[in-house]
Amino acid sequence: MTTVFLITFGIMLFVITIMAVGYIFQRKTITGSCGGMSTLGIKKVCDCDEPCEKRKEKMRKEASKNQLEIDIKQN
């Protein structure tokens, strides 16, 4: 009985390790079976008074993209 438990535990540990290594190398975000909350348009809530540089850059890119879309629609 103990050997079955140890073999099962070892196999599960091996599978979890392989999954972790795969996640680390792919660097993809973890999503649910339907794509996660990002597909619903729900973004992470930022409670900071002053956004970090990474967030500011993302906001600049979104504003630039939106402005480009407005310019294209007006032409």
PyMOL CGO cylinders between C-alpha atoms (Angstrom):
from pymol import cmd
from pymol.cgo import CYLINDER

trace = [
    CYLINDER, 0.00, 0.00, 0.00, 2.83, 2.39, 0.80, 0.3, 1, 1, 1, 1, 1, 1,
    CYLINDER, 2.83, 2.39, 0.80, 4.59, 1.68, -2.47, 0.3, 1, 1, 1, 1, 1, 1,
    CYLINDER, 4.59, 1.68, -2.47, 1.42, 2.50, -4.46, 0.3, 1, 1, 1, 1, 1, 1,
    CYLINDER, 1.42, 2.50, -4.46, 1.13, 5.80, -2.60, 0.3, 1, 1, 1, 1, 1, 1,
    CYLINDER, 1.13, 5.80, -2.60, 4.78, 6.68, -3.21, 0.3, 1, 1, 1, 1, 1, 1,
    CYLINDER, 4.78, 6.68, -3.21, 4.58, 5.78, -6.91, 0.3, 1, 1, 1, 1, 1, 1,
    CYLINDER, 4.58, 5.78, -6.91, 1.39, 7.84, -7.33, 0.3, 1, 1, 1, 1, 1, 1,
    CYLINDER, 1.39, 7.84, -7.33, 2.88, 10.75, -5.41, 0.3, 1, 1, 1, 1, 1, 1,
    CYLINDER, 2.88, 10.75, -5.41, 6.03, 10.61, -7.55, 0.3, 1, 1, 1, 1, 1, 1,
    CYLINDER, 6.03, 10.61, -7.55, 4.06, 10.57, -10.80, 0.3, 1, 1, 1, 1, 1, 1,
    CYLINDER, 4.06, 10.57, -10.80, 1.92, 13.53, -9.68, 0.3, 1, 1, 1, 1, 1, 1,
    CYLINDER, 1.92, 13.53, -9.68, 5.00, 15.46, -8.59, 0.3, 1, 1, 1, 1, 1, 1,
    CYLINDER, 5.00, 15.46, -8.59, 6.61, 14.77, -11.97, 0.3, 1, 1, 1, 1, 1, 1,
    CYLINDER, 6.61, 14.77, -11.97, 3.51, 15.95, -13.88, 0.3, 1, 1, 1, 1, 1, 1,
    CYLINDER, 3.51, 15.95, -13.88, 3.27, 19.15, -11.82, 0.3, 1, 1, 1, 1, 1, 1,
    CYLINDER, 3.27, 19.15, -11.82, 6.98, 19.84, -12.37, 0.3, 1, 1, 1, 1, 1, 1,
    CYLINDER, 6.98, 19.84, -12.37, 6.65, 19.36, -16.15, 0.3, 1, 1, 1, 1, 1, 1,
    CYLINDER, 6.65, 19.36, -16.15, 3.62, 21.69, -16.21, 0.3, 1, 1, 1, 1, 1, 1,
    CYLINDER, 3.62, 21.69, -16.21, 5.52, 24.34, -14.25, 0.3, 1, 1, 1, 1, 1, 1,
    CYLINDER, 5.52, 24.34, -14.25, 8.52, 24.15, -16.58, 0.3, 1, 1, 1, 1, 1, 1,
    CYLINDER, 8.52, 24.15, -16.58, 6.22, 24.46, -19.60, 0.3, 1, 1, 1, 1, 1, 1,
    CYLINDER, 6.22, 24.46, -19.60, 4.52, 27.50, -18.11, 0.3, 1, 1, 1, 1, 1, 1,
    CYLINDER, 4.52, 27.50, -18.11, 7.84, 29.17, -17.30, 0.3, 1, 1, 1, 1, 1, 1,
    CYLINDER, 7.84, 29.17, -17.30, 9.21, 28.73, -20.83, 0.3, 1, 1, 1, 1, 1, 1,
    CYLINDER, 9.21, 28.73, -20.83, 6.02, 29.73, -22.68, 0.3, 1, 1, 1, 1, 1, 1,
    CYLINDER, 6.02, 29.73, -22.68, 5.40, 32.82, -20.53, 0.3, 1, 1, 1, 1, 1, 1,
    CYLINDER, 5.40, 32.82, -20.53, 1.71, 32.84, -21.38, 0.3, 1, 1, 1, 1, 1, 1,
    CYLINDER, 1.71, 32.84, -21.38, -0.93, 34.13, -19.02, 0.3, 1, 1, 1, 1, 1, 1,
    CYLINDER, -0.93, 34.13, -19.02, -3.02, 31.53, -17.29, 0.3, 1, 1, 1, 1, 1, 1,
    CYLINDER, -3.02, 31.53, -17.29, -6.56, 31.58, -18.69, 0.3, 1, 1, 1, 1, 1, 1,
    CYLINDER, -6.56, 31.58, -18.69, -9.66, 29.59, -18.13, 0.3, 1, 1, 1, 1, 1, 1,
    CYLINDER, -9.66, 29.59, -18.13, -11.25, 27.21, -20.61, 0.3, 1, 1, 1, 1, 1, 1,
    CYLINDER, -11.25, 27.21, -20.61, -13.16, 30.13, -22.16, 0.3, 1, 1, 1, 1, 1, 1,
    CYLINDER, -13.16, 30.13, -22.16, -10.22, 32.55, -22.30, 0.3, 1, 1, 1, 1, 1, 1,
    CYLINDER, -10.22, 32.55, -22.30, -10.41, 34.05, -18.84, 0.3, 1, 1, 1, 1, 1, 1,
    CYLINDER, -10.41, 34.05, -18.84, -11.83, 37.35, -17.64, 0.3, 1, 1, 1, 1, 1, 1,
    CYLINDER, -11.83, 37.35, -17.64, -9.85, 39.40, -20.16, 0.3, 1, 1, 1, 1, 1, 1,
    CYLINDER, -9.85, 39.40, -20.16, -12.20, 38.20, -22.91, 0.3, 1, 1, 1, 1, 1, 1,
    CYLINDER, -12.20, 38.20, -22.91, -15.05, 39.82, -20.98, 0.3, 1, 1, 1, 1, 1, 1,
    CYLINDER, -15.05, 39.82, -20.98, -13.29, 43.19, -21.02, 0.3, 1, 1, 1, 1, 1, 1,
    CYLINDER, -13.29, 43.19, -21.02, -12.57, 43.10, -17.29, 0.3, 1, 1, 1, 1, 1, 1,
    CYLINDER, -12.57, 43.10, -17.29, -9.19, 44.57, -16.55, 0.3, 1, 1, 1, 1, 1, 1,
    CYLINDER, -9.19, 44.57, -16.55, -7.12, 44.45, -13.40, 0.3, 1, 1, 1, 1, 1, 1,
    CYLINDER, -7.12, 44.45, -13.40, -8.13, 47.14, -10.93, 0.3, 1, 1, 1, 1, 1, 1,
    CYLINDER, -8.13, 47.14, -10.93, -5.36, 49.60, -10.27, 0.3, 1, 1, 1, 1, 1, 1,
    CYLINDER, -5.36, 49.60, -10.27, -5.74, 51.23, -6.85, 0.3, 1, 1, 1, 1, 1, 1,
    CYLINDER, -5.74, 51.23, -6.85, -2.55, 53.27, -7.11, 0.3, 1, 1, 1, 1, 1, 1,
    CYLINDER, -2.55, 53.27, -7.11, -2.66, 57.07, -6.90, 0.3, 1, 1, 1, 1, 1, 1,
    CYLINDER, -2.66, 57.07, -6.90, 0.12, 57.27, -9.48, 0.3, 1, 1, 1, 1, 1, 1,
    CYLINDER, 0.12, 57.27, -9.48, 0.31, 54.41, -12.04, 0.3, 1, 1, 1, 1, 1, 1,
    CYLINDER, 0.31, 54.41, -12.04, 3.65, 52.74, -12.59, 0.3, 1, 1, 1, 1, 1, 1,
    CYLINDER, 3.65, 52.74, -12.59, 5.70, 53.35, -15.75, 0.3, 1, 1, 1, 1, 1, 1,
    CYLINDER, 5.70, 53.35, -15.75, 4.55, 50.11, -17.34, 0.3, 1, 1, 1, 1, 1, 1,
    CYLINDER, 4.55, 50.11, -17.34, 0.89, 51.07, -16.85, 0.3, 1, 1, 1, 1, 1, 1,
    CYLINDER, 0.89, 51.07, -16.85, 1.51, 54.61, -18.13, 0.3, 1, 1, 1, 1, 1, 1,
    CYLINDER, 1.51, 54.61, -18.13, 3.12, 53.22, -21.31, 0.3, 1, 1, 1, 1, 1, 1,
    CYLINDER, 3.12, 53.22, -21.31, 0.19, 50.88, -21.84, 0.3, 1, 1, 1, 1, 1, 1,
    CYLINDER, 0.19, 50.88, -21.84, -2.24, 53.77, -21.40, 0.3, 1, 1, 1, 1, 1, 1,
    CYLINDER, -2.24, 53.77, -21.40, -0.26, 55.87, -23.93, 0.3, 1, 1, 1, 1, 1, 1,
    CYLINDER, -0.26, 55.87, -23.93, -0.37, 53.06, -26.49, 0.3, 1, 1, 1, 1, 1, 1,
    CYLINDER, -0.37, 53.06, -26.49, -4.13, 52.58, -26.01, 0.3, 1, 1, 1, 1, 1, 1,
    CYLINDER, -4.13, 52.58, -26.01, -4.76, 56.33, -26.38, 0.3, 1, 1, 1, 1, 1, 1,
    CYLINDER, -4.76, 56.33, -26.38, -2.61, 56.45, -29.51, 0.3, 1, 1, 1, 1, 1, 1,
    CYLINDER, -2.61, 56.45, -29.51, -4.45, 53.47, -30.99, 0.3, 1, 1, 1, 1, 1, 1,
    CYLINDER, -4.45, 53.47, -30.99, -7.83, 55.02, -30.19, 0.3, 1, 1, 1, 1, 1, 1,
    CYLINDER, -7.83, 55.02, -30.19, -6.75, 58.31, -31.77, 0.3, 1, 1, 1, 1, 1, 1,
    CYLINDER, -6.75, 58.31, -31.77, -5.62, 56.49, -34.91, 0.3, 1, 1, 1, 1, 1, 1,
    CYLINDER, -5.62, 56.49, -34.91, -8.98, 54.71, -35.12, 0.3, 1, 1, 1, 1, 1, 1,
    CYLINDER, -8.98, 54.71, -35.12, -10.80, 58.06, -34.81, 0.3, 1, 1, 1, 1, 1, 1,
    CYLINDER, -10.80, 58.06, -34.81, -8.63, 59.58, -37.56, 0.3, 1, 1, 1, 1, 1, 1,
    CYLINDER, -8.63, 59.58, -37.56, -9.31, 56.64, -39.88, 0.3, 1, 1, 1, 1, 1, 1,
    CYLINDER, -9.31, 56.64, -39.88, -13.09, 56.82, -39.32, 0.3, 1, 1, 1, 1, 1, 1,
    CYLINDER, -13.09, 56.82, -39.32, -13.15, 60.57, -40.05, 0.3, 1, 1, 1, 1, 1, 1,
    CYLINDER, -13.15, 60.57, -40.05, -11.45, 60.16, -43.44, 0.3, 1, 1, 1, 1, 1, 1,
]
cmd.load_cgo(trace, "trace")
